[in-house]
Amino acid sequence: MKLTVQKDRFNEAVQHASKAISSRTAIPILSGIKIEADAKGLVLTASDTDISIQCFIPAEEDGMRLVHLEREGSVVLPARFLSELIKKLPSPQVELEMGDSFLTTIRSGSSEVQIMGLDPEDYPQLPELEENRRFTLPSDLLKSMIKQTVFAVSTNESTPILTGILWNVNDQRIKFTACDRHRLASRTTSLDVDADFQLPAVVIAGRTMGELNKILPDDNALIDIVIADNQVLFRLPSLLFYTRILEGTYPDTSRLIPTSFQTEIVMDTKNLIDAIDRANLLSREEKTNIVRLWMKEDGTIEISSSSSELGKMTEQLNAHSITGELLRISFNSKYMLDALRAIDSDRIHIGFSGATAPIIIQPEDRTGVLQLILPYRTTN
């Protein structure tokens, strides 16, 4: 194998592929990136058995030559070293040449580095998926759906299924749900598919979705999504992202969500976020993150927090509306901030079913996004 490739494109592909590399792999060859070169261009493959990423650099794009190939071939090179090296090379062109026993020389400008490679024949093959269950989502929409739910997945590995995001696809809609037993986040949007199109529910690890989110472009490019029996494929321009589906049955979270409320308030989203963020400065000192909300008869909301060492903070906010019974309620400020920041709406609707029942946070029009957090029971 001998070729020259544009450094920026090669570095981008290496960085993307490296997101599938685990630092704790028990299979030595999976600590490397498989590089294949032929007349079509370069293919980079990386996997940790849970995630597999394949990046493609075409030989030519928009009339510009990206890869100059002299000799076809393939090799597996150590990912951690490669990802650090390529971005530090001095020239806009990088030359790769593989010699005997997979010893690979990388040249750029006046720099020359030799790396011991591994036999690509020992690298596992990527899965081949049937594509009869396929749909598309705009990249920016998929990114926002991940962002609005992934923070609520559980980090407790004792219940693996809750470390993922539940996908439901039916009735021309797609819904993401994440729940860690203390809070729940969901996002629903319409799907451009036939009326009879539906898929079995699948759960994808939150860590995987976070890595995918880093790769997805910010524009509205359409992303193909293929769901197979135990794998999901995301097909991006010049990139394939495979992930394993988590095994197990996701609990029925619908029964956690009240259908009616005892108290409802509508508030300016930014003002509420800013007030709780300030109150969080004291609440986090106690490591409890407790912030209190007190609805008053004059239509104002008092936000307060306290620290045994620093003191107490109170702030008055005007509500756009308060209906129902006036409540005093305590909650985890971090959970509330995560929920509020996930909602893209100038005004927020918060529904309460009592001082100890789940708190439901939604946009004012109550569509698309739903956040749930459990309140704290406090003595005061």
KOLNU-567617 format. One record per residue (C-alpha): residue number from 1; z, x, y; residue in three letters. Coordinates in steps of 0.001 Angstrom, whole numbers, always signed. Example, Ala and Ser with C-alpha at 12.3 -4.5 7.8 and 13.67 -1.06 7.14 Angstrom:
<pts>
@pos 1; Z +7800; X +12300; Y -4500; code ALA
@pos 2; Z +7140; X +13670; Y -1060; code SER
</pts>
This chain:
<pts>
@pos 1; Z +0; X +0; Y +0; code MET
@pos 2; Z -952; X +1282; Y +3441; code LYS
@pos 3; Z -1260; X -746; Y +6630; code LEU
@pos 4; Z -555; X -942; Y +10355; code THR
@pos 5; Z +1053; X -4057; Y +11847; code VAL
@pos 6; Z +2056; X -5169; Y +15332; code GLN
@pos 7; Z +5739; X -4309; Y +15778; code LYS
@pos 8; Z +6744; X -7533; Y +17566; code ASP
@pos 9; Z +5276; X -9801; Y +14896; code ARG
@pos 10; Z +6638; X -7653; Y +12086; code PHE
@pos 11; Z +10094; X -7596; Y +13677; code ASN
@pos 12; Z +10067; X -11388; Y +14142; code GLU
@pos 13; Z +9138; X -11911; Y +10483; code ALA
@pos 14; Z +11798; X -9443; Y +9291; code VAL
@pos 15; Z +14504; X -11118; Y +11407; code GLN
@pos 16; Z +13550; X -14577; Y +10119; code HIS
@pos 17; Z +13443; X -13435; Y +6489; code ALA
@pos 18; Z +16785; X -11633; Y +6835; code SER
@pos 19; Z +18516; X -14980; Y +7411; code LYS
@pos 20; Z +18151; X -15600; Y +3660; code ALA
@pos 21; Z +19923; X -12358; Y +2723; code ILE
@pos 22; Z +23515; X -12590; Y +1483; code SER
@pos 23; Z +25932; X -9687; Y +1920; code SER
@pos 24; Z +27623; X -10632; Y -1363; code ARG
@pos 25; Z +24702; X -10871; Y -3771; code THR
@pos 26; Z +25346; X -9865; Y -7373; code ALA
@pos 27; Z +21626; X -9164; Y -7886; code ILE
@pos 28; Z +20740; X -5840; Y -6191; code PRO
@pos 29; Z +17074; X -6631; Y -5594; code ILE
@pos 30; Z +18040; X -9727; Y -3570; code LEU
@pos 31; Z +19488; X -7438; Y -902; code SER
@pos 32; Z +15894; X -6543; Y -75; code GLY
@pos 33; Z +12823; X -8137; Y +1490; code ILE
@pos 34; Z +9687; X -8279; Y -610; code LYS
@pos 35; Z +6622; X -7184; Y +1398; code ILE
@pos 36; Z +3135; X -8003; Y +88; code GLU
@pos 37; Z -81; X -6857; Y +1783; code ALA
@pos 38; Z -3622; X -8045; Y +1103; code ASP
@pos 39; Z -6771; X -8869; Y +3050; code ALA
@pos 40; Z -5240; X -12107; Y +4371; code LYS
@pos 41; Z -2270; X -10359; Y +5967; code GLY
@pos 42; Z +1398; X -9688; Y +5244; code LEU
@pos 43; Z +3851; X -11904; Y +3328; code VAL
@pos 44; Z +7600; X -11255; Y +3597; code LEU
@pos 45; Z +9957; X -12966; Y +1146; code THR
@pos 46; Z +13768; X -13026; Y +1050; code ALA
@pos 47; Z +16241; X -15057; Y -1013; code SER
@pos 48; Z +19907; X -15404; Y -1913; code ASP
@pos 49; Z +19157; X -18092; Y -4567; code THR
@pos 50; Z +20525; X -20824; Y -2225; code ASP
@pos 51; Z +18054; X -20115; Y +592; code ILE
@pos 52; Z +14588; X -18590; Y +286; code SER
@pos 53; Z +12408; X -17737; Y +3284; code ILE
@pos 54; Z +8784; X -16637; Y +3212; code GLN
@pos 55; Z +7051; X -15460; Y +6404; code CYS
@pos 56; Z +3311; X -14884; Y +6817; code PHE
@pos 57; Z +1615; X -12578; Y +9348; code ILE
@pos 58; Z -2140; X -13249; Y +9297; code PRO
@pos 59; Z -4516; X -10312; Y +9465; code ALA
@pos 60; Z -6106; X -11872; Y +12536; code GLU
@pos 61; Z -4960; X -14588; Y +14943; code GLU
@pos 62; Z -6795; X -16001; Y +17972; code ASP
@pos 63; Z -9274; X -13132; Y +17812; code GLY
@pos 64; Z -6513; X -10516; Y +17815; code MET
@pos 65; Z -6055; X -8122; Y +14913; code ARG
@pos 66; Z -2388; X -8187; Y +13810; code LEU
@pos 67; Z -2632; X -6275; Y +10523; code VAL
@pos 68; Z -4986; X -3354; Y +9779; code HIS
@pos 69; Z -5063; X -2984; Y +5994; code LEU
@pos 70; Z -6125; X +227; Y +4293; code GLU
@pos 71; Z -4668; X -343; Y +843; code ARG
@pos 72; Z -3186; X -3463; Y -780; code GLU
@pos 73; Z +210; X -3398; Y -2457; code GLY
@pos 74; Z +3777; X -4649; Y -2450; code SER
@pos 75; Z +7315; X -3289; Y -2336; code VAL
@pos 76; Z +10916; X -4463; Y -1843; code VAL
@pos 77; Z +12746; X -2739; Y +1024; code LEU
@pos 78; Z +16468; X -3017; Y +1949; code PRO
@pos 79; Z +16795; X -5914; Y +4387; code ALA
@pos 80; Z +19827; X -4802; Y +6368; code ARG
@pos 81; Z +18342; X -1391; Y +7161; code PHE
@pos 82; Z +14868; X -2773; Y +7815; code LEU
@pos 83; Z +16086; X -5436; Y +10264; code SER
@pos 84; Z +17931; X -2810; Y +12308; code GLU
@pos 85; Z +15184; X -209; Y +12143; code LEU
@pos 86; Z +12082; X -2177; Y +13105; code ILE
@pos 87; Z +13390; X -3487; Y +16429; code LYS
@pos 88; Z +14348; X +75; Y +17464; code LYS
@pos 89; Z +11010; X +1721; Y +16739; code LEU
@pos 90; Z +9316; X +3275; Y +19811; code PRO
@pos 91; Z +5673; X +2184; Y +19454; code SER
@pos 92; Z +4088; X -1310; Y +19550; code PRO
@pos 93; Z +2433; X -478; Y +16205; code GLN
@pos 94; Z +4185; X +167; Y +12889; code VAL
@pos 95; Z +2558; X +1914; Y +9932; code GLU
@pos 96; Z +3811; X +1306; Y +6373; code LEU
@pos 97; Z +2680; X +3492; Y +3487; code GLU
@pos 98; Z +4027; X +3260; Y -49; code MET
@pos 99; Z +3787; X +6294; Y -2290; code GLY
@pos 100; Z +5018; X +7134; Y -5785; code ASP
@pos 101; Z +8126; X +5402; Y -7208; code SER
@pos 102; Z +8002; X +2877; Y -4312; code PHE
@pos 103; Z +9007; X +5512; Y -1745; code LEU
@pos 104; Z +7860; X +3929; Y +1521; code THR
@pos 105; Z +7174; X +5769; Y +4776; code THR
@pos 106; Z +7483; X +3881; Y +8071; code ILE
@pos 107; Z +5844; X +5504; Y +11111; code ARG
@pos 108; Z +5917; X +4397; Y +14744; code SER
@pos 109; Z +5059; X +6719; Y +17609; code GLY
@pos 110; Z +6807; X +10009; Y +16908; code SER
@pos 111; Z +9284; X +8419; Y +14458; code SER
@pos 112; Z +8928; X +8670; Y +10690; code GLU
@pos 113; Z +11396; X +7178; Y +8212; code VAL
@pos 114; Z +11270; X +7271; Y +4421; code GLN
@pos 115; Z +12956; X +4484; Y +2460; code ILE
@pos 116; Z +13463; X +4146; Y -1279; code MET
@pos 117; Z +11904; X +819; Y -2272; code GLY
@pos 118; Z +12253; X -1310; Y -5400; code LEU
@pos 119; Z +9730; X -2723; Y -7861; code ASP
@pos 120; Z +8414; X -6074; Y -6532; code PRO
@pos 121; Z +7728; X -7242; Y -10083; code GLU
@pos 122; Z +11498; X -7623; Y -10500; code ASP
@pos 123; Z +11755; X -9984; Y -7529; code TYR
@pos 124; Z +12310; X -13686; Y -8458; code PRO
@pos 125; Z +9436; X -16101; Y -7902; code GLN
@pos 126; Z +9771; X -18860; Y -5317; code LEU
@pos 127; Z +9962; X -22422; Y -6701; code PRO
@pos 128; Z +6800; X -24511; Y -6937; code GLU
@pos 129; Z +7502; X -28028; Y -5663; code LEU
@pos 130; Z +5574; X -31237; Y -6184; code GLU
@pos 131; Z +4686; X -32658; Y -2783; code GLU
@pos 132; Z +4632; X -36377; Y -3532; code ASN
@pos 133; Z +7857; X -36831; Y -1505; code ARG
@pos 134; Z +6849; X -35383; Y +1839; code ARG
@pos 135; Z +7266; X -36434; Y +5475; code PHE
@pos 136; Z +7162; X -34767; Y +8898; code THR
@pos 137; Z +9540; X -34447; Y +11845; code LEU
@pos 138; Z +8968; X -32863; Y +15261; code PRO
@pos 139; Z +10766; X -29530; Y +15411; code SER
@pos 140; Z +12721; X -30332; Y +18580; code ASP
@pos 141; Z +13937; X -33617; Y +17071; code LEU
@pos 142; Z +15028; X -31917; Y +13846; code LEU
@pos 143; Z +16892; X -29279; Y +15887; code LYS
@pos 144; Z +18745; X -31926; Y +17881; code SER
@pos 145; Z +19679; X -33871; Y +14722; code MET
@pos 146; Z +21127; X -30719; Y +13178; code ILE
@pos 147; Z +22994; X -29816; Y +16376; code LYS
@pos 148; Z +24499; X -33311; Y +16654; code GLN
@pos 149; Z +25936; X -33292; Y +13116; code THR
@pos 150; Z +26356; X -29794; Y +11655; code VAL
@pos 151; Z +29631; X -29043; Y +13472; code PHE
@pos 152; Z +31358; X -31824; Y +11503; code ALA
@pos 153; Z +30705; X -30428; Y +8005; code VAL
@pos 154; Z +33763; X -29296; Y +6072; code SER
@pos 155; Z +34582; X -25608; Y +5761; code THR
@pos 156; Z +36841; X -26280; Y +2767; code ASN
@pos 157; Z +35016; X -25145; Y -370; code GLU
@pos 158; Z +37400; X -27159; Y -2586; code SER
@pos 159; Z +35127; X -30159; Y -1885; code THR
@pos 160; Z +31653; X -28558; Y -1888; code PRO
@pos 161; Z +29730; X -31777; Y -1228; code ILE
@pos 162; Z +31420; X -32178; Y +2179; code LEU
@pos 163; Z +30196; X -28734; Y +3271; code THR
@pos 164; Z +26733; X -30279; Y +3610; code GLY
@pos 165; Z +24824; X -32832; Y +5680; code ILE
@pos 166; Z +23863; X -36055; Y +3910; code LEU
@pos 167; Z +20230; X -37121; Y +4386; code TRP
@pos 168; Z +19300; X -40789; Y +3929; code ASN
@pos 169; Z +15616; X -41709; Y +4209; code VAL
@pos 170; Z +14737; X -45410; Y +3959; code ASN
@pos 171; Z +13553; X -48391; Y +6030; code ASP
@pos 172; Z +11337; X -46028; Y +8089; code GLN
@pos 173; Z +14451; X -44260; Y +9356; code ARG
@pos 174; Z +16209; X -40988; Y +8646; code ILE
@pos 175; Z +19964; X -40570; Y +9022; code LYS
@pos 176; Z +22067; X -37385; Y +8970; code PHE
@pos 177; Z +25791; X -37688; Y +8236; code THR
@pos 178; Z +28480; X -34989; Y +8215; code ALA
@pos 179; Z +32197; X -35533; Y +7558; code CYS
@pos 180; Z +35148; X -33193; Y +7040; code ASP
@pos 181; Z +37791; X -35949; Y +6443; code ARG
@pos 182; Z +39073; X -35613; Y +10030; code HIS
@pos 183; Z +35857; X -36488; Y +11840; code ARG
@pos 184; Z +32361; X -37792; Y +11195; code LEU
@pos 185; Z +29053; X -37230; Y +12971; code ALA
@pos 186; Z +25851; X -39154; Y +12351; code SER
@pos 187; Z +22387; X -39291; Y +13905; code ARG
@pos 188; Z +19689; X -41836; Y +13086; code THR
@pos 189; Z +16068; X -41877; Y +14201; code THR
@pos 190; Z +12852; X -43635; Y +13282; code SER
@pos 191; Z +10419; X -42032; Y +10846; code LEU
@pos 192; Z +6629; X -42304; Y +10893; code ASP
@pos 193; Z +6113; X -43275; Y +7238; code VAL
@pos 194; Z +4917; X -46285; Y +5255; code ASP
@pos 195; Z +7302; X -49248; Y +5067; code ALA
@pos 196; Z +7916; X -48721; Y +1332; code ASP
@pos 197; Z +8620; X -44977; Y +1678; code PHE
@pos 198; Z +12144; X -44048; Y +647; code GLN
@pos 199; Z +13831; X -41055; Y -931; code LEU
@pos 200; Z +17019; X -40531; Y -2898; code PRO
@pos 201; Z +19925; X -39327; Y -754; code ALA
@pos 202; Z +20270; X -35528; Y -676; code VAL
@pos 203; Z +22931; X -33198; Y +708; code VAL
@pos 204; Z +21971; X -29852; Y +2270; code ILE
@pos 205; Z +24586; X -27191; Y +3015; code ALA
@pos 206; Z +25667; X -27009; Y +6645; code GLY
@pos 207; Z +25333; X -23213; Y +6620; code ARG
@pos 208; Z +21721; X -23582; Y +5501; code THR
@pos 209; Z +20967; X -26122; Y +8223; code MET
@pos 210; Z +22488; X -23783; Y +10781; code GLY
@pos 211; Z +20201; X -20947; Y +9676; code GLU
@pos 212; Z +17176; X -23259; Y +9720; code LEU
@pos 213; Z +18078; X -24341; Y +13250; code ASN
@pos 214; Z +17832; X -20715; Y +14436; code LYS
@pos 215; Z +14274; X -20482; Y +13130; code ILE
@pos 216; Z +12897; X -23850; Y +14241; code LEU
@pos 217; Z +10736; X -23663; Y +17384; code PRO
@pos 218; Z +11944; X -25553; Y +20467; code ASP
@pos 219; Z +8683; X -27447; Y +20922; code ASP
@pos 220; Z +7508; X -30649; Y +19222; code ASN
@pos 221; Z +5475; X -28904; Y +16491; code ALA
@pos 222; Z +5489; X -31022; Y +13340; code LEU
@pos 223; Z +7567; X -29671; Y +10438; code ILE
@pos 224; Z +6586; X -30691; Y +6913; code ASP
@pos 225; Z +9610; X -31546; Y +4758; code ILE
@pos 226; Z +9220; X -31747; Y +975; code VAL
@pos 227; Z +12120; X -33056; Y -1116; code ILE
@pos 228; Z +12053; X -32240; Y -4831; code ALA
@pos 229; Z +14636; X -32703; Y -7593; code ASP
@pos 230; Z +16892; X -29807; Y -6608; code ASN
@pos 231; Z +15117; X -28123; Y -3672; code GLN
@pos 232; Z +13966; X -28977; Y -164; code VAL
@pos 233; Z +11083; X -27144; Y +1514; code LEU
@pos 234; Z +10628; X -26940; Y +5287; code PHE
@pos 235; Z +7108; X -25808; Y +6123; code ARG
@pos 236; Z +6774; X -24288; Y +9580; code LEU
@pos 237; Z +3757; X -22548; Y +11065; code PRO
@pos 238; Z +3606; X -19181; Y +9237; code SER
@pos 239; Z +6974; X -19762; Y +7522; code LEU
@pos 240; Z +8343; X -21509; Y +4421; code LEU
@pos 241; Z +12072; X -22270; Y +4200; code PHE
@pos 242; Z +13441; X -23353; Y +805; code TYR
@pos 243; Z +16989; X -24531; Y +220; code THR
@pos 244; Z +18939; X -25784; Y -2760; code ARG
@pos 245; Z +20287; X -29356; Y -2740; code ILE
@pos 246; Z +24057; X -29565; Y -3201; code LEU
@pos 247; Z +25160; X -31230; Y -6435; code GLU
@pos 248; Z +27567; X -34150; Y -6430; code GLY
@pos 249; Z +27956; X -37598; Y -4890; code THR
@pos 250; Z +28650; X -37857; Y -1185; code TYR
@pos 251; Z +31495; X -40311; Y -459; code PRO
@pos 252; Z +30713; X -43677; Y +1121; code ASP
@pos 253; Z +31600; X -43089; Y +4764; code THR
@pos 254; Z +30348; X -46444; Y +6037; code SER
@pos 255; Z +33713; X -48086; Y +5344; code ARG
@pos 256; Z +35361; X -45698; Y +7835; code LEU
@pos 257; Z +33397; X -47156; Y +10754; code ILE
@pos 258; Z +34879; X -50293; Y +12379; code PRO
@pos 259; Z +32530; X -53209; Y +13023; code THR
@pos 260; Z +34533; X -54474; Y +16013; code SER
@pos 261; Z +36944; X -52958; Y +18503; code PHE
@pos 262; Z +40311; X -53880; Y +19947; code GLN
@pos 263; Z +39628; X -51793; Y +23075; code THR
@pos 264; Z +36404; X -50448; Y +24594; code GLU
@pos 265; Z +35847; X -48116; Y +27523; code ILE
@pos 266; Z +32706; X -46807; Y +29229; code VAL
@pos 267; Z +32985; X -43541; Y +31156; code MET
@pos 268; Z +30889; X -40884; Y +32827; code ASP
@pos 269; Z +30203; X -38357; Y +30052; code THR
@pos 270; Z +30292; X -35177; Y +32129; code LYS
@pos 271; Z +33496; X -36126; Y +33986; code ASN
@pos 272; Z +35260; X -36873; Y +30701; code LEU
@pos 273; Z +34054; X -33644; Y +29083; code ILE
@pos 274; Z +35195; X -31593; Y +32077; code ASP
@pos 275; Z +38645; X -33251; Y +32170; code ALA
@pos 276; Z +39260; X -32793; Y +28433; code ILE
@pos 277; Z +37961; X -29225; Y +28653; code ASP
@pos 278; Z +40570; X -28476; Y +31339; code ARG
@pos 279; Z +43302; X -30194; Y +29328; code ALA
@pos 280; Z +42247; X -28132; Y +26321; code ASN
@pos 281; Z +43377; X -24976; Y +28139; code LEU
@pos 282; Z +46992; X -26037; Y +27629; code LEU
@pos 283; Z +46612; X -27881; Y +24329; code SER
@pos 284; Z +45155; X -24879; Y +22528; code ARG
@pos 285; Z +48181; X -22771; Y +23525; code GLU
@pos 286; Z +50248; X -24937; Y +21153; code GLU
@pos 287; Z +47560; X -24476; Y +18461; code LYS
@pos 288; Z +47606; X -28264; Y +17981; code THR
@pos 289; Z +44768; X -29086; Y +20413; code ASN
@pos 290; Z +46522; X -32382; Y +21223; code ILE
@pos 291; Z +45303; X -34172; Y +24345; code VAL
@pos 292; Z +46541; X -37628; Y +25350; code ARG
@pos 293; Z +44539; X -40473; Y +26866; code LEU
@pos 294; Z +46345; X -43291; Y +28693; code TRP
@pos 295; Z +44500; X -46410; Y +29892; code MET
@pos 296; Z +46042; X -47916; Y +33012; code LYS
@pos 297; Z +45932; X -51394; Y +34535; code GLU
@pos 298; Z +44195; X -50184; Y +37693; code ASP
@pos 299; Z +41100; X -49209; Y +35635; code GLY
@pos 300; Z +41822; X -45499; Y +35558; code THR
@pos 301; Z +42198; X -43185; Y +32572; code ILE
@pos 302; Z +44849; X -40471; Y +32533; code GLU
@pos 303; Z +44064; X -37324; Y +30547; code ILE
@pos 304; Z +47058; X -35065; Y +29881; code SER
@pos 305; Z +48195; X -32115; Y +27800; code SER
@pos 306; Z +51247; X -29892; Y +27687; code SER
@pos 307; Z +52455; X -26513; Y +26498; code SER
@pos 308; Z +56104; X -25641; Y +25911; code SER
@pos 309; Z +55486; X -22248; Y +27491; code GLU
@pos 310; Z +52984; X -22964; Y +30269; code LEU
@pos 311; Z +53731; X -26494; Y +31441; code GLY
@pos 312; Z +51858; X -29792; Y +31729; code LYS
@pos 313; Z +48523; X -31000; Y +33071; code MET
@pos 314; Z +47447; X -34512; Y +34071; code THR
@pos 315; Z +44180; X -35797; Y +35538; code GLU
@pos 316; Z +43062; X -39253; Y +36629; code GLN
@pos 317; Z +39528; X -40487; Y +35929; code LEU
@pos 318; Z +37815; X -43716; Y +36942; code ASN
@pos 319; Z +36400; X -45698; Y +34032; code ALA
@pos 320; Z +33217; X -47738; Y +34485; code HIS
@pos 321; Z +34821; X -50443; Y +32372; code SER
@pos 322; Z +37886; X -51087; Y +30209; code ILE
@pos 323; Z +37986; X -54170; Y +27973; code THR
@pos 324; Z +40707; X -55239; Y +25561; code GLY
@pos 325; Z +44229; X -53944; Y +25041; code GLU
@pos 326; Z +45347; X -50928; Y +27087; code LEU
@pos 327; Z +46234; X -48025; Y +24784; code LEU
@pos 328; Z +47869; X -44622; Y +24793; code ARG
@pos 329; Z +46246; X -42419; Y +22201; code ILE
@pos 330; Z +46340; X -38735; Y +21184; code SER
@pos 331; Z +43496; X -36734; Y +19665; code PHE
@pos 332; Z +42265; X -33241; Y +18815; code ASN
@pos 333; Z +40623; X -31995; Y +22015; code SER
@pos 334; Z +38219; X -29670; Y +20178; code LYS
@pos 335; Z +36982; X -32515; Y +17971; code TYR
@pos 336; Z +36568; X -34794; Y +20994; code MET
@pos 337; Z +34652; X -32135; Y +22953; code LEU
@pos 338; Z +32338; X -31471; Y +19987; code ASP
@pos 339; Z +31661; X -35206; Y +19722; code ALA
@pos 340; Z +31041; X -35744; Y +23440; code LEU
@pos 341; Z +28763; X -32713; Y +23761; code ARG
@pos 342; Z +26634; X -33971; Y +20861; code ALA
@pos 343; Z +25706; X -37124; Y +22786; code ILE
@pos 344; Z +22848; X -36914; Y +25283; code ASP
@pos 345; Z +23786; X -39785; Y +27571; code SER
@pos 346; Z +25097; X -40002; Y +31133; code ASP
@pos 347; Z +27649; X -42609; Y +30098; code ARG
@pos 348; Z +29730; X -42746; Y +26959; code ILE
@pos 349; Z +31074; X -45759; Y +25051; code HIS
@pos 350; Z +34354; X -45255; Y +23185; code ILE
@pos 351; Z +35683; X -47918; Y +20838; code GLY
@pos 352; Z +39293; X -48153; Y +19623; code PHE
@pos 353; Z +40743; X -50345; Y +16875; code SER
@pos 354; Z +44341; X -49422; Y +17637; code GLY
@pos 355; Z +46338; X -46297; Y +18384; code ALA
@pos 356; Z +46083; X -44968; Y +14818; code THR
@pos 357; Z +42585; X -46187; Y +13811; code ALA
@pos 358; Z +39401; X -44090; Y +14009; code PRO
@pos 359; Z +37948; X -43499; Y +17477; code ILE
@pos 360; Z +34205; X -44211; Y +17729; code ILE
@pos 361; Z +32169; X -42346; Y +20367; code ILE
@pos 362; Z +28575; X -43379; Y +21125; code GLN
@pos 363; Z +26033; X -43359; Y +23957; code PRO
@pos 364; Z +26425; X -46325; Y +26317; code GLU
@pos 365; Z +23532; X -48132; Y +24603; code ASP
@pos 366; Z +25249; X -47448; Y +21241; code ARG
@pos 367; Z +22062; X -46270; Y +19483; code THR
@pos 368; Z +21063; X -43135; Y +17591; code GLY
@pos 369; Z +24251; X -41078; Y +17608; code VAL
@pos 370; Z +27712; X -42011; Y +16330; code LEU
@pos 371; Z +30766; X -39759; Y +16350; code GLN
@pos 372; Z +34111; X -40583; Y +14750; code LEU
@pos 373; Z +37399; X -38732; Y +15097; code ILE
@pos 374; Z +40836; X -39625; Y +13770; code LEU
@pos 375; Z +43650; X -39849; Y +16354; code PRO
@pos 376; Z +46941; X -37992; Y +16076; code TYR
@pos 377; Z +50201; X -39787; Y +15427; code ARG
@pos 378; Z +52661; X -38466; Y +18003; code THR
@pos 379; Z +56257; X -39283; Y +18750; code THR
@pos 380; Z +55594; X -39662; Y +22458; code ASN
</pts>
